[in-house]
Amino acid sequence: MTNKLAQFFRKSAPSILDNAAFALLAIFASTAFSSQAKAANDYVLTCNPAQQMEIVAGQRVSSQEAFAIISFKPGRVGAAMQAPRPGECSWVDRGFRPNEPTKLYFSDNGKWVQSVCSSRSCAMRTNSRGIQTLATSIQRGRPFVLRAYNDGKGRMIITRVGP
């Protein structure tokens, strides 16, 4: 089963098989981390960037904190029922409610982020594994799973990148 999920994550276009893989991944992620998620009040989100999401990474010099902000479209149904559409994130068990934020925020204390640009392109460098994982998934259009909670200030705070 793990091999099939790995093959799915190498694809960028959703299909019926992708919906099944998303559902299996979502169920696995929710059951594997249910005790930790309940303790921290964070929950599993499944996202399908499909090259329709963007990530903005930066660094706060005063606190030596690297951060990333990801904008997404809210999924209408739970990821266990249907894979999120391109550009969407969904909770495992339900879609987003109208008042829930559509920005994810990740911070990593003691880490750094650099932008390296030439006349032809720009690249990001960081020693934050979480930011690098998120940026690579979004850049390559690969689905990803994370845990997050609503901070009540217009952001979903990422507490863990990966299942």
Steps between C-alpha positions, in 0.01 A plus 500: 500500500784740582642456150166595342478813717856592401411457133196722551706780648720497191200584281370852457160447335212370715306190394261247655797302632638821649178546697545154648864573585404831662233326703741231616766758585249713686368204699854385581607847610194551719527165674878498534506834677157522658623495861760773439262712293232498770751594769622804305164590341654478155349295221609335177476699177558354154603742225522467123707788364496380136698817419213723612628597846767744601740513790665815630799442726687756704707557808454715808843635586398616848395152611706282264186330379445366148135491394280403209147603404299285261176617339251235392141444396278332760389148416124439511509137619727294722816354347394151610192536277661669198849621418533878521480670160803685360592787732284371788558375852240297692467362847496121503143474624336811352532797273583850620239710672431846354669683789820291508826665379652409164858588590742253655782634717817307589785632713835348588705670771876521455478431125569720197362560149681660206383604155754463224406674174659547162369664184337166407356361820472506877559219745448460872752351739425408859621279782139447612397147406131589537518803270708308247252209499202732453672707229611191307151345515338820377761565231465147363121487540515200735234438764603534862363439849546712809343574835366843587260695717307825466670770711187719496703780332443407136767229470526124517816431702697200374622284786643216293597452137438144381271225623 
